[in-house]
């Protein structure tokens, strides 16, 4: 169960940063990157976290087509559910801002060796600089009137790296942007089964 106390403990730093003026946000992010992010890691079903993130951005994605491709046999992943949900919300919000209405946003996940890979892909115009987009206050479209999202994506990278994972962006052909998150799988706990025999 994700209680309010868990949410406060797990994302206190990120919530504080979003309330601060821009220069303070940069200093706060630098502190998190140097001192580390405090995570409350537990084993979770990825589809539940993705569903929760989609519910939070349902308004901004209302004019888009959203598709999910999640195998039924995905293993549990050890992560801070609140922090990771925040990452997905930021990436999905970014997709909504930088794609026109009617665009398609696809979320899919798969395992590769000992890694879980989560992809968020859109068929919009694409980002100009897929590496600098993770820098603070970098905008994805040249001379765009849309508020800069670099701080949010820089925060995403900090959170993912605290989980021992990676996040990267790349342009798709002929158009679109793909964000790929890779997380270590680890060794999920065995699910206990009730072995009591049931009498006929």
Backbone bond lengths (Angstrom), bond angles and torsions (degrees), N, CA, C in turn:
res aa  C-N    CA-C-N  psi(-1)  N-CA   C-N-CA  omega(-1)  CA-C   N-CA-C  phi
1 X - - - 1.457 - - 1.520 109.60 -
2 X 1.338 116.33 134.35 1.451 119.71 178.10 1.525 108.24 -96.74
3 X 1.316 116.74 95.31 1.445 122.08 -177.25 1.513 110.60 -79.41
4 X 1.368 117.89 161.66 1.469 119.59 175.24 1.515 112.22 -55.82
5 X 1.348 117.67 -36.20 1.462 120.16 179.74 1.516 110.73 -63.67
6 X 1.316 116.47 -41.52 1.465 120.19 178.14 1.518 110.63 -61.57
7 X 1.313 116.56 -43.12 1.465 120.27 -179.53 1.519 111.35 -63.39
8 X 1.325 116.22 -42.52 1.464 119.94 -179.60 1.513 110.22 -64.55
9 X 1.338 116.70 -44.62 1.464 120.27 -178.27 1.523 111.06 -67.31
10 X 1.311 116.79 -41.92 1.458 120.09 -173.81 1.510 115.02 -74.11
11 X 1.356 117.92 -27.02 1.459 119.43 -175.55 1.519 113.14 -129.12
12 X 1.314 117.54 24.77 1.458 120.14 -179.33 1.517 111.34 -57.42
13 X 1.350 116.28 -44.02 1.464 119.18 -177.46 1.517 111.54 -65.09
14 X 1.324 118.07 -43.17 1.450 119.67 -175.81 1.518 111.38 -69.40
15 X 1.317 117.51 -36.53 1.450 120.00 178.35 1.514 110.80 -67.46
16 X 1.316 116.78 -37.89 1.460 120.00 177.36 1.526 110.49 -63.95
17 X 1.324 116.79 -40.99 1.458 120.63 -176.65 1.524 111.32 -63.47
18 X 1.320 117.91 -37.70 1.459 119.90 -177.12 1.515 112.09 -69.69
19 X 1.337 117.76 -16.97 1.456 120.66 179.94 1.521 112.16 -90.89
20 X 1.314 118.46 -10.75 1.463 121.36 -172.62 1.523 112.01 -89.44
21 X 1.347 116.75 156.88 1.472 119.86 171.94 1.519 110.36 -61.58
22 X 1.348 115.85 160.80 1.464 120.74 -173.96 1.523 114.03 -52.29
23 X 1.362 120.26 -48.54 1.471 118.64 -178.66 1.526 112.43 -61.80
24 X 1.338 116.63 -36.37 1.459 119.62 178.96 1.525 111.00 -69.92
25 X 1.326 116.95 -32.99 1.465 119.53 177.62 1.523 110.31 -63.25
26 X 1.335 116.02 -43.05 1.461 119.91 179.54 1.520 110.21 -61.22
27 X 1.329 116.83 -45.71 1.471 119.84 179.04 1.525 110.96 -64.39
28 X 1.340 116.29 -39.89 1.466 119.12 178.62 1.501 112.55 -64.16
29 X 1.342 116.26 -41.51 1.461 119.76 178.02 1.518 110.67 -64.45
30 X 1.325 116.53 -40.50 1.464 120.09 178.76 1.525 110.27 -61.59
31 X 1.330 116.55 -39.16 1.470 119.84 178.57 1.526 110.44 -64.80
32 X 1.339 116.79 -43.02 1.462 119.64 179.01 1.520 111.16 -63.14
33 X 1.332 116.33 -37.51 1.464 119.70 -179.08 1.516 111.63 -69.99
34 X 1.341 117.22 -32.56 1.464 120.30 -178.31 1.522 112.11 -85.50
35 X 1.329 116.98 -36.99 1.465 120.58 -175.95 1.523 112.88 -95.93
36 X 1.327 116.56 -16.11 1.452 119.59 -179.69 1.523 112.10 95.94
37 X 1.320 115.46 159.21 1.457 122.71 179.46 1.517 108.50 -101.33
38 X 1.322 116.47 133.68 1.468 120.16 178.00 1.532 108.46 -81.21
39 X 1.324 115.67 117.98 1.455 121.01 -176.83 1.520 111.09 -112.10
40 X 1.312 115.91 146.72 1.454 122.55 172.48 1.528 106.76 -110.43
41 X 1.317 115.65 84.48 1.457 120.79 -171.51 1.525 111.83 -87.17
42 X 1.328 114.71 129.65 1.455 122.67 175.69 1.525 107.93 -142.24
43 X 1.322 116.49 169.16 1.458 120.60 -179.60 1.524 109.69 -84.71
44 X 1.337 116.02 127.87 1.458 121.05 -175.81 1.520 110.74 -135.86
45 X 1.335 114.58 155.55 1.461 121.35 171.42 1.523 107.85 -84.13
46 X 1.319 116.47 124.26 1.456 121.21 -174.47 1.525 112.24 -62.61
47 X 1.333 117.03 -37.67 1.461 118.62 -177.00 1.520 112.34 -63.19
48 X 1.328 117.63 -30.16 1.459 120.41 178.75 1.529 110.96 -69.62
49 X 1.333 116.40 -40.23 1.465 119.76 179.50 1.521 110.11 -68.64
50 X 1.326 117.40 -40.53 1.463 120.69 177.57 1.524 110.31 -62.81
51 X 1.327 116.77 -42.24 1.460 120.53 178.23 1.515 112.14 -61.52
52 X 1.329 116.56 -40.50 1.458 120.73 178.43 1.523 111.27 -65.85
53 X 1.352 116.78 -41.50 1.466 120.54 178.52 1.523 110.68 -63.87
54 X 1.329 117.29 -42.17 1.463 120.75 179.33 1.525 111.28 -63.38
55 X 1.319 116.76 -36.52 1.462 119.89 177.77 1.522 110.92 -63.89
56 X 1.328 116.89 -36.96 1.460 120.66 -179.06 1.524 112.90 -70.45
57 X 1.320 117.67 -28.21 1.474 120.27 -178.45 1.527 111.36 -107.88
58 X 1.311 117.17 16.57 1.467 119.97 -177.34 1.526 111.63 -60.01
59 X 1.328 117.12 -32.33 1.453 120.11 -179.94 1.517 112.81 -67.26
60 X 1.348 116.89 -49.35 1.466 119.88 -177.00 1.526 111.58 -71.77
61 X 1.332 117.42 -22.21 1.470 120.97 179.36 1.522 111.94 -98.10
62 X 1.326 116.95 10.89 1.464 120.08 -174.97 1.523 112.62 -60.43
63 X 1.329 117.76 -32.34 1.460 120.51 -179.13 1.506 113.85 -92.27
64 X 1.333 117.42 9.85 1.457 122.05 -178.96 1.529 110.44 -114.10
65 X 1.313 115.10 161.07 1.463 121.12 171.48 1.522 107.72 -93.70
66 X 1.318 117.11 123.27 1.464 121.79 -178.49 1.520 109.08 -112.15
67 X 1.318 116.02 127.02 1.459 121.40 179.42 1.521 109.58 -122.50
68 X 1.306 117.23 140.48 1.465 121.78 175.36 1.519 109.16 -120.87
69 X 1.313 115.33 137.60 1.466 122.21 177.44 1.527 107.26 -128.81
70 X 1.328 115.46 88.73 1.461 121.66 -174.52 1.523 109.30 -123.80
71 X 1.330 117.90 110.64 1.467 120.05 177.67 1.530 111.69 -57.69
72 X 1.324 115.55 145.33 1.465 120.26 -178.03 1.521 112.21 -68.98
73 X 1.327 117.40 -20.73 1.467 119.99 -174.89 1.536 112.96 -101.00
74 X 1.329 118.09 22.61 1.461 119.28 177.31 1.522 110.46 -61.29
75 X 1.335 118.10 134.26 1.464 119.94 179.21 1.526 111.03 -75.01
76 X 1.326 115.68 164.61 1.458 121.11 173.81 1.526 109.36 -66.09
77 X 1.332 115.30 153.31 1.460 121.05 178.47 1.518 108.78 -126.33
78 X 1.349 116.28 137.52 1.461 120.27 179.67 1.528 108.81 -88.93
79 X 1.327 115.29 111.07 1.458 119.42 -179.21 1.515 110.74 -158.35
80 X 1.329 114.63 170.02 1.461 121.07 172.75 1.519 106.03 -84.29
81 X 1.323 117.13 106.79 1.459 121.02 -171.94 1.521 112.29 -61.89
82 X 1.328 117.39 -39.72 1.454 120.08 -178.39 1.523 110.72 -67.91
83 X 1.326 116.27 -44.26 1.466 119.97 -179.97 1.525 110.54 -65.82
84 X 1.328 117.06 -42.65 1.459 119.59 -177.88 1.531 110.69 -69.02
85 X 1.310 116.42 -36.32 1.461 119.14 175.46 1.523 110.13 -60.98
86 X 1.330 116.52 -38.84 1.467 120.60 177.90 1.534 110.69 -61.32
87 X 1.321 116.80 -39.22 1.463 120.88 177.07 1.528 110.27 -60.84
88 X 1.325 116.69 -49.00 1.463 120.09 -179.12 1.523 111.43 -62.66
89 X 1.326 116.55 -39.67 1.464 120.47 178.92 1.530 109.84 -61.29
90 X 1.323 117.18 -44.42 1.465 120.36 179.69 1.527 111.52 -62.66
91 X 1.332 116.97 -44.38 1.465 120.30 -178.79 1.532 110.87 -66.40
92 X 1.329 116.44 -42.63 1.464 119.79 179.09 1.525 111.49 -67.32
93 X 1.318 116.66 -38.54 1.458 120.68 177.18 1.529 110.29 -63.64
94 X 1.326 115.98 -38.80 1.463 121.15 176.70 1.531 110.61 -61.87
95 X 1.330 116.26 -42.50 1.465 120.31 178.93 1.526 110.68 -62.44
96 X 1.325 116.65 -39.38 1.460 120.29 179.81 1.525 111.55 -66.62
97 X 1.336 117.24 -39.55 1.459 121.48 -177.17 1.524 112.55 -69.17
98 X 1.323 116.70 -35.97 1.459 120.34 -170.75 1.518 113.64 -104.57
99 X 1.327 117.35 16.84 1.454 120.32 174.95 1.528 108.71 -130.63
100 X 1.313 118.06 145.84 1.470 120.00 179.18 1.525 111.36 -72.66
101 X 1.319 115.50 160.66 1.461 120.18 176.19 1.523 109.38 -57.45
102 X 1.312 115.12 142.75 1.456 119.90 -177.80 1.509 114.01 94.01
103 X 1.341 117.15 -10.30 1.464 120.44 178.05 1.523 110.51 -69.63
104 X 1.317 115.02 161.75 1.462 121.29 179.51 1.520 110.26 -107.50
105 X 1.318 115.60 132.41 1.462 122.14 174.77 1.525 107.27 -115.93
106 X 1.316 116.22 124.55 1.465 121.65 -176.77 1.520 110.06 -116.33
107 X 1.319 116.34 134.09 1.467 122.31 175.99 1.518 107.20 -118.92
108 X 1.314 115.89 125.14 1.464 119.00 177.42 1.522 109.58 -140.26
109 X 1.306 115.12 160.22 1.462 120.55 -178.76 1.516 108.84 -145.97
110 X 1.331 114.74 150.73 1.462 120.87 177.28 1.522 108.49 -159.68
111 X 1.312 115.70 162.19 1.453 120.23 174.35 1.520 109.00 -100.14
112 X 1.326 115.18 145.43 1.460 121.94 176.85 1.523 107.10 -139.43
113 X 1.333 116.54 102.98 1.463 119.63 -174.42 1.515 109.98 64.70
114 X 1.320 116.77 -124.18 1.464 120.92 179.14 1.532 111.63 -102.36
115 X 1.329 115.81 30.35 1.459 121.10 -177.04 1.525 110.67 -128.71
116 X 1.331 115.79 139.22 1.459 121.69 170.62 1.521 107.77 -97.86
117 X 1.325 116.79 128.01 1.457 121.20 179.64 1.523 109.54 -114.54
118 X 1.325 115.33 126.75 1.458 122.68 178.46 1.515 107.69 -117.53
119 X 1.312 116.91 127.58 1.464 122.02 -177.02 1.522 109.34 -120.50
120 X 1.336 115.60 131.98 1.458 122.50 170.36 1.524 106.38 -117.85
121 X 1.323 115.93 118.25 1.468 120.92 -172.31 1.521 109.94 -130.15
122 X 1.329 115.95 141.27 1.461 120.01 175.59 1.520 109.65 -129.11
123 X 1.321 115.68 167.52 1.473 120.33 179.06 1.526 110.53 -113.83
124 X 1.338 115.73 33.89 1.454 121.29 177.34 1.513 112.32 -78.60
125 X 1.333 117.26 -164.06 1.465 120.72 -176.30 1.519 114.38 -70.51
126 X 1.335 117.89 -18.99 1.462 120.31 178.63 1.514 112.58 94.12
127 X 1.333 116.32 155.56 1.456 122.59 179.95 1.524 110.49 -88.09
128 X 1.333 116.30 149.22 1.457 120.51 179.75 1.519 112.06 -75.93
129 X 1.324 116.84 -40.44 1.467 120.92 -175.23 1.517 107.76 -135.32
130 X 1.333 116.56 99.31 1.458 120.47 -172.57 1.520 113.59 -76.56
131 X 1.327 118.74 -9.50 1.463 120.36 176.60 1.528 110.49 -95.76
132 X 1.310 117.01 -46.11 1.466 119.70 -178.18 1.513 112.51 -70.25
133 X 1.338 118.05 -12.72 1.457 120.44 178.79 1.520 111.15 -61.21
134 X 1.337 117.53 -21.09 1.461 121.07 178.77 1.522 112.24 -86.56
135 X 1.336 117.84 -3.69 1.460 121.04 175.37 1.520 109.52 -79.31
136 X 1.324 116.10 154.05 1.465 120.10 -178.45 1.521 111.20 -60.44
137 X 1.348 114.96 129.05 1.458 123.81 171.38 1.524 113.90 64.36
138 X 1.328 117.19 24.43 1.462 120.91 172.97 1.522 108.63 -84.35
139 X 1.321 116.13 136.09 1.454 120.17 178.07 1.520 110.01 -97.99
140 X 1.333 115.41 148.27 1.450 119.78 -176.91 1.513 114.46 -83.36
141 X 1.321 117.95 -18.05 1.457 121.27 -179.41 1.516 108.16 -123.99
142 X 1.312 117.02 129.93 1.461 121.53 -176.46 1.526 110.83 -59.28
143 X 1.344 114.74 130.82 1.454 122.15 177.69 1.517 111.71 55.56
144 X 1.315 116.92 33.91 1.457 120.58 179.44 1.517 110.41 -76.02
145 X 1.336 115.38 148.68 1.456 120.12 175.56 1.516 111.18 -87.12
146 X 1.337 116.91 -2.63 1.453 121.23 -179.79 1.516 109.51 -77.26
147 X 1.339 115.55 139.19 1.460 120.11 -179.72 1.516 110.42 -55.22
148 X 1.338 117.51 139.01 1.453 121.79 179.79 1.512 112.17 -58.70
149 X 1.316 116.90 138.71 1.454 121.33 -177.91 1.516 111.69 -112.36
150 X 1.346 117.26 4.83 1.457 119.31 -175.70 1.504 113.92 -58.92
151 X 1.358 117.23 -36.26 1.460 118.62 179.65 1.520 110.80 -62.02
152 X 1.345 116.54 -44.93 1.453 119.83 -179.65 1.514 112.33 -62.09
153 X 1.342 116.97 -40.90 1.456 119.97 -179.93 1.520 111.66 -74.94
154 X 1.339 117.27 -31.62 1.467 119.54 173.60 1.520 109.72 -63.25
155 X 1.313 116.11 -39.54 1.462 120.93 177.63 1.525 110.48 -65.68
156 X 1.345 116.27 -38.77 1.467 120.28 177.00 1.523 110.41 -58.48
157 X 1.331 116.29 -46.59 1.461 119.77 -179.47 1.533 110.93 -61.18
158 X 1.328 116.66 -41.93 1.468 120.33 179.44 1.520 111.01 -60.92
159 X 1.331 116.76 -43.51 1.472 121.09 -179.32 1.529 110.68 -66.53
160 X 1.335 117.13 -44.91 1.466 120.00 -178.81 1.524 110.78 -65.10
161 X 1.324 117.40 -42.40 1.467 119.82 178.66 1.522 111.36 -64.87
162 X 1.333 117.73 -31.57 1.465 120.41 175.67 1.526 111.19 -65.10
163 X 1.329 117.09 -25.81 1.464 122.05 175.64 1.526 112.17 -83.55
164 X 1.331 117.43 0.12 1.456 120.67 -176.59 1.509 113.41 80.86
165 X 1.347 116.32 18.36 1.457 120.40 -177.52 1.516 112.62 -114.18
166 X 1.319 115.44 -169.70 1.457 122.10 179.60 1.519 109.22 -136.30
167 X 1.335 116.13 154.79 1.460 122.26 171.90 1.519 107.48 -137.04
168 X 1.311 116.20 134.34 1.452 120.40 179.67 1.524 109.70 -143.90
169 X 1.315 115.63 159.21 1.456 121.57 179.20 1.512 109.26 -125.17
170 X 1.313 116.29 148.64 1.464 120.52 176.32 1.522 109.76 -149.84
171 X 1.317 115.14 154.19 1.458 120.44 177.43 1.524 109.30 -80.26
172 X 1.325 115.24 142.04 1.453 120.87 177.84 1.530 109.15 -98.90
173 X 1.312 116.27 158.38 1.458 121.75 176.17 1.523 109.38 -111.97
174 X 1.336 118.32 135.11 1.472 126.69 5.81 1.527 113.37 -81.63
175 X 1.340 117.77 -13.70 1.454 120.37 178.83 1.520 108.74 -158.32
176 X 1.336 115.37 168.86 1.460 119.97 178.10 1.518 112.45 110.14
177 X 1.302 114.47 172.75 1.459 122.67 -179.99 1.519 109.52 -133.59
178 X 1.323 115.78 140.45 1.460 121.47 178.43 1.522 109.45 -122.70
179 X 1.325 116.54 124.79 1.459 122.44 170.71 1.526 107.30 -103.85
180 X 1.325 116.02 128.91 1.466 120.27 177.93 1.518 110.07 -121.82
181 X 1.321 115.63 125.96 1.462 122.99 177.20 1.519 107.60 -109.73
182 X 1.315 117.02 131.35 1.467 122.41 177.29 1.520 108.32 -119.34
183 X 1.328 116.06 126.88 1.465 122.32 -179.67 1.520 109.70 -125.57
184 X 1.345 118.05 141.42 1.462 120.02 175.48 1.527 110.15 -67.29
185 X 1.328 116.16 138.41 1.459 120.31 -177.31 1.524 113.04 -76.93
186 X 1.327 117.02 -41.62 1.460 118.40 -175.99 1.519 110.91 70.86
187 X 1.330 115.41 -156.19 1.462 120.92 -177.00 1.525 109.35 -127.66
188 X 1.334 117.23 96.68 1.464 120.33 -178.98 1.515 111.46 -59.97
189 X 1.333 117.50 147.83 1.473 120.29 178.67 1.521 110.38 -68.79
190 X 1.327 115.56 151.77 1.457 120.14 176.05 1.521 109.45 -69.28
191 X 1.328 115.65 139.70 1.461 120.48 176.67 1.511 108.63 -83.99
192 X 1.326 115.96 125.58 1.458 120.01 -178.18 1.520 109.93 -72.60
193 X 1.320 114.36 138.93 1.459 120.48 178.25 1.523 109.36 -116.38
194 X 1.313 115.60 149.26 1.457 120.85 176.85 1.522 107.73 -84.75
195 X 1.350 115.70 111.13 1.470 119.92 -176.23 1.527 113.64 -93.93
196 X 1.345 116.89 7.02 1.463 118.71 -179.63 1.514 110.05 -67.05
197 X 1.319 115.20 135.30 1.465 119.51 178.68 1.521 109.51 -75.48
198 X 1.318 114.99 143.17 1.452 121.07 179.31 1.516 107.85 -102.37
199 X 1.318 116.91 121.69 1.462 121.75 -178.49 1.516 109.44 -70.51
200 X 1.311 116.43 142.20 1.477 118.99 178.46 1.503 111.41 -66.47
